[in-house]
């Protein structure tokens, strides 16, 4: 993260790319229900989800419609996020049926990890990202050559574990010591302790600036920046201020024969086209293809879909 504003008029920024990339826009990537996760219902600003054996009710601003399931199904949830205290950890959760511990085991495609009731309503995984996990897994496994993957704002590390299992040498960066510790726990739970993953607690922008100076290069880069955040030394990240500079650094870190760059953004007042255009500006002269749109969750038992985030991903030629 970086406290200095990188304005679009900054003369140090690269000029717009000279050509536009072909691609599909908008592209909707859906994560359907499965044994590990299901969106059971949504509406009235909330969503009812199943994470493994645990059913959860959480706020969801995108759920503008009315719920499909009867109130009884919602009242049967194992955990409800209330947000009514300032207590860290599980103090913001209510357990209507049976008190639950802070963590419980989850699984994606054979990779085990921990779910956790956090004070910020999140549970340690964003299931809609499974669309990107599958894409990255297939690209890495099919590359036929060594792949170095950089996972920026990597959170609890599920994407890093998927990439490492597929054969990548992974560098995982997050500014939160708690998130890094959680990610290390997930690595052991997944039985991937022997895989080459560097877990780095650092400000993402400062880390990338050092990597550029060192001449470090990566074939694949994932970045999932928050709208707002702070680094370990109080550095401030503002998505709209700092993303242009971050993408310039991403471009500078790309290897001679790259595979892909995936950018995801949550909780911002913008369209997918905003991400599409800034990726066009940054990578348009590199050739390849640009796909942009939204990640959505499919509902169990209905055709309703819930949009969760915007994305843009560049695929090398």
C-alpha positions as CSV (number, residue, x, y, z in Angstrom):
1,X,0.0,0.0,0.0
2,X,1.2,3.5,-0.6
3,X,0.2,6.7,1.1
4,X,1.2,8.9,-1.9
5,X,-1.4,9.7,-4.5
6,X,-0.6,8.5,-8.0
7,X,-2.7,10.8,-10.1
8,X,-3.7,10.0,-13.7
9,X,-1.9,13.2,-14.7
10,X,1.4,12.1,-13.1
11,X,4.1,12.6,-15.9
12,X,5.9,9.5,-14.6
13,X,3.1,7.2,-15.8
14,X,3.4,5.5,-19.1
15,X,1.3,6.8,-22.1
16,X,-1.8,4.9,-23.1
17,X,-1.2,1.7,-25.0
18,X,-1.1,2.0,-28.8
19,X,-3.6,-0.7,-29.6
20,X,-6.7,-2.3,-28.2
21,X,-6.9,-5.9,-27.2
22,X,-9.6,-8.3,-28.5
23,X,-11.7,-9.9,-25.8
24,X,-15.1,-10.5,-24.5
25,X,-16.8,-7.7,-22.5
26,X,-18.8,-8.1,-20.5
27,X,-18.1,-11.6,-19.5
28,X,-20.0,-13.2,-16.6
29,X,-18.2,-15.9,-14.7
30,X,-20.5,-18.0,-12.5
31,X,-19.6,-20.2,-9.6
32,X,-22.4,-22.8,-9.2
33,X,-23.3,-24.5,-5.9
34,X,-21.3,-27.6,-5.0
35,X,-20.6,-29.7,-1.9
36,X,-18.2,-27.1,-0.4
37,X,-20.3,-24.0,-1.0
38,X,-23.8,-22.9,-2.0
39,X,-25.7,-19.7,-2.1
40,X,-29.0,-20.9,-0.8
41,X,-31.0,-17.6,-1.0
42,X,-30.6,-13.9,-1.1
43,X,-32.8,-10.8,-0.7
44,X,-33.7,-7.8,1.5
45,X,-30.0,-6.9,1.7
46,X,-28.8,-10.3,3.0
47,X,-27.6,-13.7,1.7
48,X,-28.1,-17.2,3.1
49,X,-25.1,-19.4,2.4
50,X,-23.8,-22.9,3.1
51,X,-20.0,-23.3,3.7
52,X,-19.5,-27.0,4.1
53,X,-21.9,-28.1,6.9
54,X,-22.4,-24.5,8.2
55,X,-25.2,-22.2,7.1
56,X,-24.6,-18.5,7.5
57,X,-26.6,-15.2,7.1
58,X,-24.6,-12.1,6.2
59,X,-25.4,-8.6,4.8
60,X,-25.3,-8.3,1.0
61,X,-25.9,-4.9,-0.5
62,X,-26.4,-6.3,-4.0
63,X,-29.5,-8.4,-3.0
64,X,-32.1,-5.8,-3.8
65,X,-34.9,-8.4,-4.4
66,X,-37.1,-10.4,-2.0
67,X,-35.9,-13.7,-0.7
68,X,-37.2,-16.9,-2.4
69,X,-37.1,-19.2,0.6
70,X,-39.5,-19.0,3.5
71,X,-38.4,-17.2,6.7
72,X,-38.2,-20.5,8.5
73,X,-35.2,-21.5,6.3
74,X,-33.4,-18.3,7.2
75,X,-34.1,-18.8,10.9
76,X,-32.5,-22.2,10.8
77,X,-29.1,-20.8,9.9
78,X,-26.2,-21.8,12.2
79,X,-24.6,-18.3,12.3
80,X,-25.9,-14.8,11.7
81,X,-23.6,-11.8,11.4
82,X,-25.0,-9.0,13.6
83,X,-22.2,-6.3,13.6
84,X,-23.6,-5.1,16.9
85,X,-20.4,-5.0,19.0
86,X,-16.9,-3.7,18.6
87,X,-15.4,-6.9,19.8
88,X,-12.8,-8.6,17.6
89,X,-13.1,-12.2,16.4
90,X,-16.5,-13.9,16.7
91,X,-18.2,-11.3,18.9
92,X,-20.2,-10.0,16.0
93,X,-21.8,-13.3,15.3
94,X,-24.9,-14.8,16.8
95,X,-25.4,-18.6,16.9
96,X,-29.2,-19.3,17.1
97,X,-28.9,-23.1,17.3
98,X,-25.6,-24.3,18.8
99,X,-22.6,-22.3,19.8
100,X,-19.8,-22.8,17.3
101,X,-16.1,-22.4,17.5
102,X,-14.2,-19.7,15.7
103,X,-13.0,-22.0,12.9
104,X,-14.2,-25.0,10.9
105,X,-12.7,-27.0,8.0
106,X,-13.6,-26.3,4.4
107,X,-12.5,-27.7,1.1
108,X,-12.2,-26.7,-2.5
109,X,-11.3,-29.4,-5.1
110,X,-9.4,-31.4,-2.5
111,X,-7.6,-28.4,-1.0
112,X,-8.4,-28.0,2.7
113,X,-8.5,-24.7,4.5
114,X,-10.2,-23.1,7.5
115,X,-13.3,-21.0,7.6
116,X,-13.3,-18.4,10.4
117,X,-15.9,-16.2,11.9
118,X,-14.3,-12.8,11.7
119,X,-15.4,-9.4,13.0
120,X,-15.6,-8.0,9.5
121,X,-18.4,-10.5,8.4
122,X,-15.9,-12.4,6.1
123,X,-15.2,-16.1,6.6
124,X,-11.8,-16.4,5.0
125,X,-12.8,-17.3,1.5
126,X,-14.6,-15.6,-1.4
127,X,-16.2,-18.6,-3.2
128,X,-16.9,-16.7,-6.5
129,X,-13.1,-16.6,-6.9
130,X,-13.3,-20.3,-7.8
131,X,-13.7,-19.1,-11.4
132,X,-10.3,-17.5,-11.3
133,X,-8.8,-20.5,-9.4
134,X,-9.9,-22.9,-12.1
135,X,-8.5,-20.6,-14.8
136,X,-5.2,-20.1,-13.1
137,X,-4.9,-23.9,-12.3
138,X,-5.4,-24.8,-16.0
139,X,-3.1,-22.1,-17.3
140,X,-0.2,-23.1,-14.9
141,X,-0.6,-26.8,-15.4
142,X,-0.8,-26.4,-19.2
143,X,2.1,-24.0,-19.5
144,X,4.7,-26.7,-19.9
145,X,7.4,-24.6,-18.3
146,X,8.2,-23.1,-14.9
147,X,5.7,-20.5,-13.7
148,X,6.3,-17.9,-11.0
149,X,3.1,-16.5,-9.7
150,X,2.7,-13.3,-7.6
151,X,-0.5,-13.1,-5.5
152,X,-1.0,-9.5,-4.2
153,X,-3.4,-8.8,-1.4
154,X,-3.5,-12.6,-1.1
155,X,-5.6,-12.8,2.1
156,X,-5.8,-16.4,3.5
157,X,-4.0,-18.0,0.6
158,X,-6.5,-20.3,-1.2
159,X,-5.5,-19.0,-4.6
160,X,-1.8,-19.4,-3.7
161,X,-2.4,-23.0,-2.7
162,X,-4.3,-23.7,-5.9
163,X,-1.5,-22.3,-7.9
164,X,1.2,-24.1,-6.0
165,X,-0.5,-27.4,-6.3
166,X,-0.7,-26.8,-10.1
167,X,3.1,-26.4,-10.2
168,X,3.8,-22.7,-9.7
169,X,6.4,-21.1,-7.5
170,X,4.2,-18.7,-5.5
171,X,5.0,-15.4,-3.8
172,X,2.1,-14.4,-1.6
173,X,1.9,-10.8,-0.3
174,X,-0.5,-9.4,2.3
175,X,-0.3,-6.6,4.8
176,X,-2.0,-8.4,7.6
177,X,0.0,-10.6,9.9
178,X,-3.2,-12.4,10.9
179,X,-4.0,-13.2,7.3
180,X,-0.4,-14.5,6.7
181,X,-0.7,-16.7,9.8
182,X,-4.0,-18.0,8.6
183,X,-2.6,-18.7,5.1
184,X,0.3,-20.7,6.7
185,X,-2.3,-22.8,8.7
186,X,-4.2,-23.4,5.5
187,X,-1.1,-24.6,3.7
188,X,-0.5,-27.3,6.4
189,X,-4.2,-28.2,6.5
190,X,-4.1,-28.7,2.7
191,X,-1.1,-31.0,3.0
192,X,0.9,-28.7,0.8
193,X,3.7,-27.9,3.2
194,X,6.3,-29.0,0.7
195,X,5.1,-26.6,-2.1
196,X,7.3,-23.6,-2.9
197,X,5.3,-20.6,-1.4
198,X,6.9,-17.5,0.0
199,X,4.6,-15.9,2.6
200,X,5.4,-12.2,2.8
201,X,3.8,-9.7,5.2
202,X,4.4,-6.3,3.5
203,X,2.8,-3.3,1.9
204,X,1.9,-4.5,-1.6
205,X,3.0,-1.3,-3.4
206,X,6.3,-1.0,-1.6
207,X,7.0,-4.7,-2.2
208,X,6.3,-4.3,-5.9
209,X,8.5,-1.2,-6.2
210,X,11.4,-3.2,-4.6
211,X,10.7,-6.1,-7.0
212,X,10.9,-3.8,-10.0
213,X,14.2,-2.4,-8.8
214,X,15.5,-5.9,-8.2
215,X,14.5,-7.0,-11.7
216,X,12.2,-9.7,-10.3
217,X,9.8,-11.1,-12.9
218,X,6.6,-13.2,-12.8
219,X,4.8,-15.2,-15.4
220,X,1.4,-14.8,-13.6
221,X,0.1,-12.1,-11.3
222,X,-3.1,-12.1,-9.3
223,X,-4.3,-8.9,-7.5
224,X,-7.4,-8.5,-5.5
225,X,-7.0,-5.1,-3.9
226,X,-9.4,-3.7,-1.3
227,X,-11.3,-0.4,-1.9
228,X,-9.4,0.9,1.2
229,X,-6.7,-0.6,3.4
230,X,-3.6,0.0,5.5
231,X,-0.1,-1.5,5.3
232,X,1.8,-2.9,8.3
233,X,3.5,0.5,8.9
234,X,0.3,2.6,8.4
235,X,0.6,3.0,4.6
236,X,-2.7,3.9,3.1
237,X,-4.2,2.2,0.1
238,X,-7.0,3.9,-1.9
239,X,-8.1,1.9,-4.9
240,X,-8.9,4.8,-7.2
241,X,-5.8,6.7,-6.3
242,X,-3.3,3.9,-6.2
243,X,-4.4,1.3,-8.8
244,X,-2.9,3.1,-11.8
245,X,0.5,3.0,-10.2
246,X,0.1,-0.6,-9.0
247,X,-0.7,-1.7,-12.6
248,X,2.3,0.1,-13.9
249,X,4.4,-1.9,-11.5
250,X,2.6,-5.1,-12.5
251,X,3.5,-4.5,-16.1
252,X,7.1,-3.9,-15.2
253,X,7.2,-7.2,-13.3
254,X,5.9,-9.4,-16.1
255,X,8.3,-12.0,-17.4
256,X,9.4,-12.1,-21.0
257,X,6.9,-14.9,-21.7
258,X,4.0,-14.2,-19.3
259,X,0.8,-16.1,-18.9
260,X,-1.8,-13.8,-17.4
261,X,-2.8,-11.0,-15.1
262,X,-6.1,-11.1,-13.1
263,X,-7.5,-8.1,-11.4
264,X,-10.6,-8.2,-9.1
265,X,-12.3,-5.4,-7.3
266,X,-15.0,-5.5,-4.6
267,X,-17.4,-2.9,-3.2
268,X,-16.5,0.0,-5.5
269,X,-18.8,2.4,-7.3
270,X,-17.7,1.6,-10.8
271,X,-18.6,-0.6,-13.7
272,X,-16.6,-3.5,-15.0
273,X,-15.7,-1.2,-17.9
274,X,-13.6,1.0,-15.7
275,X,-11.3,-2.0,-14.9
276,X,-11.4,-3.0,-18.6
277,X,-10.2,0.4,-19.7
278,X,-7.3,0.7,-17.2
279,X,-6.1,-2.8,-18.1
280,X,-6.3,-1.8,-21.8
281,X,-4.2,1.2,-21.1
282,X,-1.6,-0.8,-19.1
283,X,-1.3,-3.9,-21.2
284,X,-2.8,-3.0,-24.6
285,X,0.5,-3.1,-26.4
286,X,1.4,-6.5,-25.1
287,X,-0.9,-8.4,-27.4
288,X,-3.1,-11.3,-26.2
289,X,-6.7,-11.0,-25.1
290,X,-8.6,-9.0,-22.4
291,X,-11.7,-10.4,-20.7
292,X,-13.7,-8.2,-18.3
293,X,-17.0,-8.5,-16.5
294,X,-18.4,-9.7,-13.2
295,X,-18.1,-12.7,-10.9
296,X,-21.5,-14.1,-9.9
297,X,-22.8,-16.8,-7.6
298,X,-25.4,-19.2,-8.8
299,X,-28.2,-20.0,-6.4
300,X,-29.1,-23.5,-5.3
301,X,-32.6,-24.5,-6.5
302,X,-33.2,-21.4,-8.6
303,X,-32.0,-19.4,-11.6
304,X,-31.2,-16.3,-9.6
305,X,-27.6,-15.1,-9.7
306,X,-25.9,-12.7,-7.3
307,X,-23.1,-10.4,-8.5
308,X,-20.2,-10.1,-6.1
309,X,-17.4,-8.3,-7.8
310,X,-15.8,-6.9,-11.0
311,X,-12.9,-8.4,-12.8
312,X,-10.5,-7.9,-15.7
313,X,-8.0,-10.5,-16.8
314,X,-5.3,-10.3,-19.5
315,X,-4.3,-13.5,-21.2
316,X,-0.9,-13.5,-23.0
317,X,-0.7,-14.4,-26.7
